Structures are given as structure tokens and as C-alpha cells.
Amino acid sequence: MKFKLEDEYIQLQNVLKVCGLVDSGAMAKNIIQDGLVKVNGEVETRRGKKIRVGDVVTVFDESIEIC
């Protein structure tokens, strides 16, 4: 899946919500803190991590390319 970034960055938890991979901010927080989300192949536990163009977010075997 590809996500077109309109601003300089987007927070990790918001990527998951906007792309429809989670139903709520609470769910995003939980899966991020549980170590189920990777950014560029590395586990990321900070829900406010700034995601920029070129990053790849992976969760639930779904990869999101930020472009």
C-alpha cells in the first residue's frame, strides 16, 4: 500500500489510523507499544515517531510506503 504524504511528516499512530489498519488511537497505541509495528525494518515503540517520505511502515503483514 502507498500513502501520499501531504506535509513534512505524519506521526506513526496517525499513519495506522489514516490507512485504516486500526479503528482507534487507543488500538494504535497498544500495537505500537507491544512492538508489533516496524519502521524501515526496525521495531518502533514510539507512537509519535515522525514518519517521512521514503519510510516504510509494516504492521499485520501489511507494508505502507510513504511517498
mmCIF file of the N, C-alpha and C atoms, coordinates in Angstrom:
data_MODEL
# 
_entry.id   MODEL 
# 
loop_
_atom_site.group_PDB 
_atom_site.id 
_atom_site.type_symbol 
_atom_site.label_atom_id 
_atom_site.label_alt_id 
_atom_site.label_comp_id 
_atom_site.label_asym_id 
_atom_site.label_entity_id 
_atom_site.label_seq_id 
_atom_site.pdbx_PDB_ins_code 
_atom_site.Cartn_x 
_atom_site.Cartn_y 
_atom_site.Cartn_z 
_atom_site.occupancy 
_atom_site.B_iso_or_equiv 
_atom_site.pdbx_formal_charge 
_atom_site.auth_seq_id 
_atom_site.auth_comp_id 
_atom_site.auth_asym_id 
_atom_site.auth_atom_id 
_atom_site.pdbx_PDB_model_num 
ATOM 1   N N  . MET A 1 1  ? 0.853   -1.167 0.000  1.00 0.00 ? 1  MET A N  1 
ATOM 2   C CA . MET A 1 1  ? 0.000   0.000  0.000  1.00 0.00 ? 1  MET A CA 1 
ATOM 3   C C  . MET A 1 1  ? 0.904   1.237  0.000  1.00 0.00 ? 1  MET A C  1 
ATOM 4   N N  . LYS A 1 2  ? 0.461   2.270  -0.673 1.00 0.00 ? 2  LYS A N  1 
ATOM 5   C CA . LYS A 1 2  ? 1.204   3.533  -0.686 1.00 0.00 ? 2  LYS A CA 1 
ATOM 6   C C  . LYS A 1 2  ? 0.374   4.622  -0.028 1.00 0.00 ? 2  LYS A C  1 
ATOM 7   N N  . PHE A 1 3  ? 1.057   5.510  0.682  1.00 0.00 ? 3  PHE A N  1 
ATOM 8   C CA . PHE A 1 3  ? 0.398   6.637  1.331  1.00 0.00 ? 3  PHE A CA 1 
ATOM 9   C C  . PHE A 1 3  ? 1.110   7.905  0.901  1.00 0.00 ? 3  PHE A C  1 
ATOM 10  N N  . LYS A 1 4  ? 0.368   8.826  0.289  1.00 0.00 ? 4  LYS A N  1 
ATOM 11  C CA . LYS A 1 4  ? 0.949   10.090 -0.164 1.00 0.00 ? 4  LYS A CA 1 
ATOM 12  C C  . LYS A 1 4  ? 0.940   11.086 0.983  1.00 0.00 ? 4  LYS A C  1 
ATOM 13  N N  . LEU A 1 5  ? 2.106   11.501 1.382  1.00 0.00 ? 5  LEU A N  1 
ATOM 14  C CA . LEU A 1 5  ? 2.271   12.447 2.479  1.00 0.00 ? 5  LEU A CA 1 
ATOM 15  C C  . LEU A 1 5  ? 2.077   13.869 1.972  1.00 0.00 ? 5  LEU A C  1 
ATOM 16  N N  . GLU A 1 6  ? 1.187   14.595 2.607  1.00 0.00 ? 6  GLU A N  1 
ATOM 17  C CA . GLU A 1 6  ? 0.884   15.975 2.197  1.00 0.00 ? 6  GLU A CA 1 
ATOM 18  C C  . GLU A 1 6  ? 1.739   17.009 2.938  1.00 0.00 ? 6  GLU A C  1 
ATOM 19  N N  . ASP A 1 7  ? 2.259   16.651 4.098  1.00 0.00 ? 7  ASP A N  1 
ATOM 20  C CA . ASP A 1 7  ? 3.049   17.561 4.920  1.00 0.00 ? 7  ASP A CA 1 
ATOM 21  C C  . ASP A 1 7  ? 4.486   17.055 5.023  1.00 0.00 ? 7  ASP A C  1 
ATOM 22  N N  . GLU A 1 8  ? 5.276   17.693 5.872  1.00 0.00 ? 8  GLU A N  1 
ATOM 23  C CA . GLU A 1 8  ? 6.671   17.285 6.066  1.00 0.00 ? 8  GLU A CA 1 
ATOM 24  C C  . GLU A 1 8  ? 6.752   15.899 6.703  1.00 0.00 ? 8  GLU A C  1 
ATOM 25  N N  . TYR A 1 9  ? 5.825   15.623 7.636  1.00 0.00 ? 9  TYR A N  1 
ATOM 26  C CA . TYR A 1 9  ? 5.816   14.325 8.321  1.00 0.00 ? 9  TYR A CA 1 
ATOM 27  C C  . TYR A 1 9  ? 4.423   14.043 8.855  1.00 0.00 ? 9  TYR A C  1 
ATOM 28  N N  . ILE A 1 10 ? 4.225   12.791 9.305  1.00 0.00 ? 10 ILE A N  1 
ATOM 29  C CA . ILE A 1 10 ? 2.999   12.380 9.971  1.00 0.00 ? 10 ILE A CA 1 
ATOM 30  C C  . ILE A 1 10 ? 3.413   11.468 11.120 1.00 0.00 ? 10 ILE A C  1 
ATOM 31  N N  . GLN A 1 11 ? 2.709   11.523 12.225 1.00 0.00 ? 11 GLN A N  1 
ATOM 32  C CA . GLN A 1 11 ? 3.047   10.664 13.354 1.00 0.00 ? 11 GLN A CA 1 
ATOM 33  C C  . GLN A 1 11 ? 2.660   9.221  13.048 1.00 0.00 ? 11 GLN A C  1 
ATOM 34  N N  . LEU A 1 12 ? 3.444   8.304  13.582 1.00 0.00 ? 12 LEU A N  1 
ATOM 35  C CA . LEU A 1 12 ? 3.243   6.880  13.331 1.00 0.00 ? 12 LEU A CA 1 
ATOM 36  C C  . LEU A 1 12 ? 1.813   6.440  13.631 1.00 0.00 ? 12 LEU A C  1 
ATOM 37  N N  . GLN A 1 13 ? 1.280   6.827  14.775 1.00 0.00 ? 13 GLN A N  1 
ATOM 38  C CA . GLN A 1 13 ? -0.078  6.399  15.129 1.00 0.00 ? 13 GLN A CA 1 
ATOM 39  C C  . GLN A 1 13 ? -1.109  6.893  14.119 1.00 0.00 ? 13 GLN A C  1 
ATOM 40  N N  . ASN A 1 14 ? -0.864  8.059  13.548 1.00 0.00 ? 14 ASN A N  1 
ATOM 41  C CA . ASN A 1 14 ? -1.802  8.605  12.564 1.00 0.00 ? 14 ASN A CA 1 
ATOM 42  C C  . ASN A 1 14 ? -1.722  7.883  11.223 1.00 0.00 ? 14 ASN A C  1 
ATOM 43  N N  . VAL A 1 15 ? -0.539  7.391  10.866 1.00 0.00 ? 15 VAL A N  1 
ATOM 44  C CA . VAL A 1 15 ? -0.418  6.596  9.634  1.00 0.00 ? 15 VAL A CA 1 
ATOM 45  C C  . VAL A 1 15 ? -1.325  5.374  9.732  1.00 0.00 ? 15 VAL A C  1 
ATOM 46  N N  . LEU A 1 16 ? -1.295  4.709  10.870 1.00 0.00 ? 16 LEU A N  1 
ATOM 47  C CA . LEU A 1 16 ? -2.097  3.500  11.054 1.00 0.00 ? 16 LEU A CA 1 
ATOM 48  C C  . LEU A 1 16 ? -3.582  3.804  10.989 1.00 0.00 ? 16 LEU A C  1 
ATOM 49  N N  . LYS A 1 17 ? -3.985  4.942  11.560 1.00 0.00 ? 17 LYS A N  1 
ATOM 50  C CA . LYS A 1 17 ? -5.400  5.315  11.547 1.00 0.00 ? 17 LYS A CA 1 
ATOM 51  C C  . LYS A 1 17 ? -5.849  5.722  10.143 1.00 0.00 ? 17 LYS A C  1 
ATOM 52  N N  . VAL A 1 18 ? -5.088  6.583  9.485  1.00 0.00 ? 18 VAL A N  1 
ATOM 53  C CA . VAL A 1 18 ? -5.459  7.091  8.165  1.00 0.00 ? 18 VAL A CA 1 
ATOM 54  C C  . VAL A 1 18 ? -5.524  5.966  7.135  1.00 0.00 ? 18 VAL A C  1 
ATOM 55  N N  . CYS A 1 19 ? -4.636  4.991  7.258  1.00 0.00 ? 19 CYS A N  1 
ATOM 56  C CA . CYS A 1 19 ? -4.610  3.879  6.306  1.00 0.00 ? 19 CYS A CA 1 
ATOM 57  C C  . CYS A 1 19 ? -5.620  2.786  6.652  1.00 0.00 ? 19 CYS A C  1 
ATOM 58  N N  . GLY A 1 20 ? -6.356  2.962  7.745  1.00 0.00 ? 20 GLY A N  1 
ATOM 59  C CA . GLY A 1 20 ? -7.408  2.024  8.105  1.00 0.00 ? 20 GLY A CA 1 
ATOM 60  C C  . GLY A 1 20 ? -6.931  0.718  8.709  1.00 0.00 ? 20 GLY A C  1 
ATOM 61  N N  . LEU A 1 21 ? -5.709  0.699  9.235  1.00 0.00 ? 21 LEU A N  1 
ATOM 62  C CA . LEU A 1 21 ? -5.192  -0.521 9.838  1.00 0.00 ? 21 LEU A CA 1 
ATOM 63  C C  . LEU A 1 21 ? -5.612  -0.686 11.291 1.00 0.00 ? 21 LEU A C  1 
ATOM 64  N N  . VAL A 1 22 ? -6.068  0.394  11.912 1.00 0.00 ? 22 VAL A N  1 
ATOM 65  C CA . VAL A 1 22 ? -6.604  0.343  13.272 1.00 0.00 ? 22 VAL A CA 1 
ATOM 66  C C  . VAL A 1 22 ? -7.890  1.157  13.312 1.00 0.00 ? 22 VAL A C  1 
ATOM 67  N N  . ASP A 1 23 ? -8.732  0.830  14.275 1.00 0.00 ? 23 ASP A N  1 
ATOM 68  C CA . ASP A 1 23 ? -10.018 1.522  14.398 1.00 0.00 ? 23 ASP A CA 1 
ATOM 69  C C  . ASP A 1 23 ? -9.949  2.769  15.266 1.00 0.00 ? 23 ASP A C  1 
ATOM 70  N N  . SER A 1 24 ? -8.925  2.844  16.134 1.00 0.00 ? 24 SER A N  1 
ATOM 71  C CA . SER A 1 24 ? -8.867  3.967  17.068 1.00 0.00 ? 24 SER A CA 1 
ATOM 72  C C  . SER A 1 24 ? -7.433  4.286  17.449 1.00 0.00 ? 24 SER A C  1 
ATOM 73  N N  . GLY A 1 25 ? -7.282  5.440  18.048 1.00 0.00 ? 25 GLY A N  1 
ATOM 74  C CA . GLY A 1 25 ? -5.965  5.836  18.553 1.00 0.00 ? 25 GLY A CA 1 
ATOM 75  C C  . GLY A 1 25 ? -5.497  4.916  19.662 1.00 0.00 ? 25 GLY A C  1 
ATOM 76  N N  . ALA A 1 26 ? -6.428  4.427  20.472 1.00 0.00 ? 26 ALA A N  1 
ATOM 77  C CA . ALA A 1 26 ? -6.070  3.514  21.561 1.00 0.00 ? 26 ALA A CA 1 
ATOM 78  C C  . ALA A 1 26 ? -5.508  2.204  21.009 1.00 0.00 ? 26 ALA A C  1 
ATOM 79  N N  . MET A 1 27 ? -6.122  1.705  19.940 1.00 0.00 ? 27 MET A N  1 
ATOM 80  C CA . MET A 1 27 ? -5.623  0.473  19.325 1.00 0.00 ? 27 MET A CA 1 
ATOM 81  C C  . MET A 1 27 ? -4.241  0.705  18.730 1.00 0.00 ? 27 MET A C  1 
ATOM 82  N N  . ALA A 1 28 ? -4.051  1.854  18.080 1.00 0.00 ? 28 ALA A N  1 
ATOM 83  C CA . ALA A 1 28 ? -2.737  2.190  17.517 1.00 0.00 ? 28 ALA A CA 1 
ATOM 84  C C  . ALA A 1 28 ? -1.690  2.232  18.625 1.00 0.00 ? 28 ALA A C  1 
ATOM 85  N N  . LYS A 1 29 ? -2.016  2.895  19.730 1.00 0.00 ? 29 LYS A N  1 
ATOM 86  C CA . LYS A 1 29 ? -1.102  2.995  20.869 1.00 0.00 ? 29 LYS A CA 1 
ATOM 87  C C  . LYS A 1 29 ? -0.714  1.606  21.364 1.00 0.00 ? 29 LYS A C  1 
ATOM 88  N N  . ASN A 1 30 ? -1.690  0.731  21.513 1.00 0.00 ? 30 ASN A N  1 
ATOM 89  C CA . ASN A 1 30 ? -1.427  -0.605 22.053 1.00 0.00 ? 30 ASN A CA 1 
ATOM 90  C C  . ASN A 1 30 ? -0.527  -1.439 21.146 1.00 0.00 ? 30 ASN A C  1 
ATOM 91  N N  . ILE A 1 31 ? -0.823  -1.461 19.855 1.00 0.00 ? 31 ILE A N  1 
ATOM 92  C CA . ILE A 1 31 ? 0.000   -2.310 18.985 1.00 0.00 ? 31 ILE A CA 1 
ATOM 93  C C  . ILE A 1 31 ? 1.406   -1.743 18.807 1.00 0.00 ? 31 ILE A C  1 
ATOM 94  N N  . ILE A 1 32 ? 1.533   -0.422 18.858 1.00 0.00 ? 32 ILE A N  1 
ATOM 95  C CA . ILE A 1 32 ? 2.870   0.192  18.770 1.00 0.00 ? 32 ILE A CA 1 
ATOM 96  C C  . ILE A 1 32 ? 3.663   -0.143 20.023 1.00 0.00 ? 32 ILE A C  1 
ATOM 97  N N  . GLN A 1 33 ? 3.057   0.047  21.190 1.00 0.00 ? 33 GLN A N  1 
ATOM 98  C CA . GLN A 1 33 ? 3.760   -0.222 22.449 1.00 0.00 ? 33 GLN A CA 1 
ATOM 99  C C  . GLN A 1 33 ? 4.064   -1.707 22.640 1.00 0.00 ? 33 GLN A C  1 
ATOM 100 N N  . ASP A 1 34 ? 3.272   -2.580 22.015 1.00 0.00 ? 34 ASP A N  1 
ATOM 101 C CA . ASP A 1 34 ? 3.510   -4.021 22.106 1.00 0.00 ? 34 ASP A CA 1 
ATOM 102 C C  . ASP A 1 34 ? 4.589   -4.497 21.142 1.00 0.00 ? 34 ASP A C  1 
ATOM 103 N N  . GLY A 1 35 ? 5.162   -3.571 20.356 1.00 0.00 ? 35 GLY A N  1 
ATOM 104 C CA . GLY A 1 35 ? 6.254   -3.919 19.455 1.00 0.00 ? 35 GLY A CA 1 
ATOM 105 C C  . GLY A 1 35 ? 5.816   -4.607 18.179 1.00 0.00 ? 35 GLY A C  1 
ATOM 106 N N  . LEU A 1 36 ? 4.569   -4.379 17.765 1.00 0.00 ? 36 LEU A N  1 
ATOM 107 C CA . LEU A 1 36 ? 4.043   -5.039 16.573 1.00 0.00 ? 36 LEU A CA 1 
ATOM 108 C C  . LEU A 1 36 ? 4.207   -4.214 15.298 1.00 0.00 ? 36 LEU A C  1 
ATOM 109 N N  . VAL A 1 37 ? 4.785   -3.023 15.424 1.00 0.00 ? 37 VAL A N  1 
ATOM 110 C CA . VAL A 1 37 ? 4.936   -2.129 14.274 1.00 0.00 ? 37 VAL A CA 1 
ATOM 111 C C  . VAL A 1 37 ? 6.423   -1.913 13.993 1.00 0.00 ? 37 VAL A C  1 
ATOM 112 N N  . LYS A 1 38 ? 6.765   -1.978 12.712 1.00 0.00 ? 38 LYS A N  1 
ATOM 113 C CA . LYS A 1 38 ? 8.147   -1.721 12.303 1.00 0.00 ? 38 LYS A CA 1 
ATOM 114 C C  . LYS A 1 38 ? 8.185   -0.515 11.381 1.00 0.00 ? 38 LYS A C  1 
ATOM 115 N N  . VAL A 1 39 ? 9.249   0.259  11.505 1.00 0.00 ? 39 VAL A N  1 
ATOM 116 C CA . VAL A 1 39 ? 9.518   1.370  10.595 1.00 0.00 ? 39 VAL A CA 1 
ATOM 117 C C  . VAL A 1 39 ? 10.881  1.094  9.979  1.00 0.00 ? 39 VAL A C  1 
ATOM 118 N N  . ASN A 1 40 ? 10.893  0.965  8.667  1.00 0.00 ? 40 ASN A N  1 
ATOM 119 C CA . ASN A 1 40 ? 12.124  0.661  7.928  1.00 0.00 ? 40 ASN A CA 1 
ATOM 120 C C  . ASN A 1 40 ? 12.802  -0.600 8.466  1.00 0.00 ? 40 ASN A C  1 
ATOM 121 N N  . GLY A 1 41 ? 11.986  -1.603 8.822  1.00 0.00 ? 41 GLY A N  1 
ATOM 122 C CA . GLY A 1 41 ? 12.518  -2.884 9.258  1.00 0.00 ? 41 GLY A CA 1 
ATOM 123 C C  . GLY A 1 41 ? 12.877  -2.995 10.723 1.00 0.00 ? 41 GLY A C  1 
ATOM 124 N N  . GLU A 1 42 ? 12.761  -1.909 11.472 1.00 0.00 ? 42 GLU A N  1 
ATOM 125 C CA . GLU A 1 42 ? 13.106  -1.900 12.893 1.00 0.00 ? 42 GLU A CA 1 
ATOM 126 C C  . GLU A 1 42 ? 11.846  -1.703 13.732 1.00 0.00 ? 42 GLU A C  1 
ATOM 127 N N  . VAL A 1 43 ? 11.719  -2.462 14.822 1.00 0.00 ? 43 VAL A N  1 
ATOM 128 C CA . VAL A 1 43 ? 10.573  -2.303 15.713 1.00 0.00 ? 43 VAL A CA 1 
ATOM 129 C C  . VAL A 1 43 ? 10.572  -0.879 16.264 1.00 0.00 ? 43 VAL A C  1 
ATOM 130 N N  . GLU A 1 44 ? 9.419   -0.234 16.216 1.00 0.00 ? 44 GLU A N  1 
ATOM 131 C CA . GLU A 1 44 ? 9.274   1.145  16.701 1.00 0.00 ? 44 GLU A CA 1 
ATOM 132 C C  . GLU A 1 44 ? 8.178   1.171  17.766 1.00 0.00 ? 44 GLU A C  1 
ATOM 133 N N  . THR A 1 45 ? 8.520   1.651  18.960 1.00 0.00 ? 45 THR A N  1 
ATOM 134 C CA . THR A 1 45 ? 7.555   1.683  20.063 1.00 0.00 ? 45 THR A CA 1 
ATOM 135 C C  . THR A 1 45 ? 7.112   3.102  20.428 1.00 0.00 ? 45 THR A C  1 
ATOM 136 N N  . ARG A 1 46 ? 7.549   4.076  19.650 1.00 0.00 ? 46 ARG A N  1 
ATOM 137 C CA . ARG A 1 46 ? 7.134   5.469  19.909 1.00 0.00 ? 46 ARG A CA 1 
ATOM 138 C C  . ARG A 1 46 ? 5.990   5.822  18.967 1.00 0.00 ? 46 ARG A C  1 
ATOM 139 N N  . ARG A 1 47 ? 4.806   6.024  19.527 1.00 0.00 ? 47 ARG A N  1 
ATOM 140 C CA . ARG A 1 47 ? 3.641   6.301  18.680 1.00 0.00 ? 47 ARG A CA 1 
ATOM 141 C C  . ARG A 1 47 ? 3.727   7.661  18.000 1.00 0.00 ? 47 ARG A C  1 
ATOM 142 N N  . GLY A 1 48 ? 4.507   8.586  18.557 1.00 0.00 ? 48 GLY A N  1 
ATOM 143 C CA . GLY A 1 48 ? 4.659   9.910  17.971 1.00 0.00 ? 48 GLY A CA 1 
ATOM 144 C C  . GLY A 1 48 ? 5.823   10.020 17.007 1.00 0.00 ? 48 GLY A C  1 
ATOM 145 N N  . LYS A 1 49 ? 6.451   8.894  16.689 1.00 0.00 ? 49 LYS A N  1 
ATOM 146 C CA . LYS A 1 49 ? 7.585   8.881  15.747 1.00 0.00 ? 49 LYS A CA 1 
ATOM 147 C C  . LYS A 1 49 ? 7.187   9.583  14.458 1.00 0.00 ? 49 LYS A C  1 
ATOM 148 N N  . LYS A 1 50 ? 8.044   10.489 14.002 1.00 0.00 ? 50 LYS A N  1 
ATOM 149 C CA . LYS A 1 50 ? 7.769   11.229 12.773 1.00 0.00 ? 50 LYS A CA 1 
ATOM 150 C C  . LYS A 1 50 ? 8.092   10.353 11.570 1.00 0.00 ? 50 LYS A C  1 
ATOM 151 N N  . ILE A 1 51 ? 7.082   10.133 10.745 1.00 0.00 ? 51 ILE A N  1 
ATOM 152 C CA . ILE A 1 51 ? 7.221   9.322  9.541  1.00 0.00 ? 51 ILE A CA 1 
ATOM 153 C C  . ILE A 1 51 ? 7.305   10.272 8.355  1.00 0.00 ? 51 ILE A C  1 
ATOM 154 N N  . ARG A 1 52 ? 8.327   10.078 7.540  1.00 0.00 ? 52 ARG A N  1 
ATOM 155 C CA . ARG A 1 52 ? 8.585   10.986 6.420  1.00 0.00 ? 52 ARG A CA 1 
ATOM 156 C C  . ARG A 1 52 ? 8.596   10.222 5.092  1.00 0.00 ? 52 ARG A C  1 
ATOM 157 N N  . VAL A 1 53 ? 8.640   10.975 3.997  1.00 0.00 ? 53 VAL A N  1 
ATOM 158 C CA . VAL A 1 53 ? 8.711   10.375 2.663  1.00 0.00 ? 53 VAL A CA 1 
ATOM 159 C C  . VAL A 1 53 ? 9.906   9.420  2.607  1.00 0.00 ? 53 VAL A C  1 
ATOM 160 N N  . GLY A 1 54 ? 9.672   8.236  2.061  1.00 0.00 ? 54 GLY A N  1 
ATOM 161 C CA . GLY A 1 54 ? 10.725  7.235  1.940  1.00 0.00 ? 54 GLY A CA 1 
ATOM 162 C C  . GLY A 1 54 ? 10.670  6.168  3.016  1.00 0.00 ? 54 GLY A C  1 
ATOM 163 N N  . ASP A 1 55 ? 9.943   6.429  4.106  1.00 0.00 ? 55 ASP A N  1 
ATOM 164 C CA . ASP A 1 55 ? 9.816   5.439  5.177  1.00 0.00 ? 55 ASP A CA 1 
ATOM 165 C C  . ASP A 1 55 ? 8.851   4.339  4.766  1.00 0.00 ? 55 ASP A C  1 
ATOM 166 N N  . VAL A 1 56 ? 9.039   3.162  5.348  1.00 0.00 ? 56 VAL A N  1 
ATOM 167 C CA . VAL A 1 56 ? 8.127   2.030  5.141  1.00 0.00 ? 56 VAL A CA 1 
ATOM 168 C C  . VAL A 1 56 ? 7.666   1.560  6.514  1.00 0.00 ? 56 VAL A C  1 
ATOM 169 N N  . VAL A 1 57 ? 6.357   1.580  6.732  1.00 0.00 ? 57 VAL A N  1 
ATOM 170 C CA . VAL A 1 57 ? 5.759   1.144  7.989  1.00 0.00 ? 57 VAL A CA 1 
ATOM 171 C C  . VAL A 1 57 ? 5.137   -0.222 7.749  1.00 0.00 ? 57 VAL A C  1 
ATOM 172 N N  . THR A 1 58 ? 5.439   -1.178 8.635  1.00 0.00 ? 58 THR A N  1 
ATOM 173 C CA . THR A 1 58 ? 4.908   -2.532 8.495  1.00 0.00 ? 58 THR A CA 1 
ATOM 174 C C  . THR A 1 58 ? 4.157   -2.918 9.760  1.00 0.00 ? 58 THR A C  1 
ATOM 175 N N  . VAL A 1 59 ? 2.920   -3.421 9.561  1.00 0.00 ? 59 VAL A N  1 
ATOM 176 C CA . VAL A 1 59 ? 2.097   -3.911 10.675 1.00 0.00 ? 59 VAL A CA 1 
ATOM 177 C C  . VAL A 1 59 ? 1.107   -4.934 10.108 1.00 0.00 ? 59 VAL A C  1 
ATOM 178 N N  . PHE A 1 60 ? 0.855   -5.991 10.865 1.00 0.00 ? 60 PHE A N  1 
ATOM 179 C CA . PHE A 1 60 ? -0.083  -7.036 10.440 1.00 0.00 ? 60 PHE A CA 1 
ATOM 180 C C  . PHE A 1 60 ? 0.247   -7.550 9.034  1.00 0.00 ? 60 PHE A C  1 
ATOM 181 N N  . ASP A 1 61 ? 1.516   -7.745 8.722  1.00 0.00 ? 61 ASP A N  1 
ATOM 182 C CA . ASP A 1 61 ? 1.966   -8.221 7.402  1.00 0.00 ? 61 ASP A CA 1 
ATOM 183 C C  . ASP A 1 61 ? 1.568   -7.284 6.270  1.00 0.00 ? 61 ASP A C  1 
ATOM 184 N N  . GLU A 1 62 ? 1.249   -6.058 6.586  1.00 0.00 ? 62 GLU A N  1 
ATOM 185 C CA . GLU A 1 62 ? 0.899   -5.034 5.591  1.00 0.00 ? 62 GLU A CA 1 
ATOM 186 C C  . GLU A 1 62 ? 1.990   -3.966 5.615  1.00 0.00 ? 62 GLU A C  1 
ATOM 187 N N  . SER A 1 63 ? 2.541   -3.643 4.470  1.00 0.00 ? 63 SER A N  1 
ATOM 188 C CA . SER A 1 63 ? 3.553   -2.604 4.384  1.00 0.00 ? 63 SER A CA 1 
ATOM 189 C C  . SER A 1 63 ? 2.958   -1.351 3.740  1.00 0.00 ? 63 SER A C  1 
ATOM 190 N N  . ILE A 1 64 ? 3.306   -0.217 4.307  1.00 0.00 ? 64 ILE A N  1 
ATOM 191 C CA . ILE A 1 64 ? 2.849   1.070  3.803  1.00 0.00 ? 64 ILE A CA 1 
ATOM 192 C C  . ILE A 1 64 ? 4.082   1.876  3.392  1.00 0.00 ? 64 ILE A C  1 
ATOM 193 N N  . GLU A 1 65 ? 4.165   2.184  2.114  1.00 0.00 ? 65 GLU A N  1 
ATOM 194 C CA . GLU A 1 65 ? 5.253   3.014  1.609  1.00 0.00 ? 65 GLU A CA 1 
ATOM 195 C C  . GLU A 1 65 ? 4.808   4.470  1.669  1.00 0.00 ? 65 GLU A C  1 
ATOM 196 N N  . ILE A 1 66 ? 5.616   5.311  2.293  1.00 0.00 ? 66 ILE A N  1 
ATOM 197 C CA . ILE A 1 66 ? 5.299   6.731  2.390  1.00 0.00 ? 66 ILE A CA 1 
ATOM 198 C C  . ILE A 1 66 ? 5.934   7.440  1.201  1.00 0.00 ? 66 ILE A C  1 
ATOM 199 N N  . CYS A 1 67 ? 5.095   8.083  0.380  1.00 0.00 ? 67 CYS A N  1 
ATOM 200 C CA . CYS A 1 67 ? 5.618   8.767  -0.807 1.00 0.00 ? 67 CYS A CA 1 
ATOM 201 C C  . CYS A 1 67 ? 5.054   10.171 -0.902 1.00 0.00 ? 67 CYS A C  1 
# 
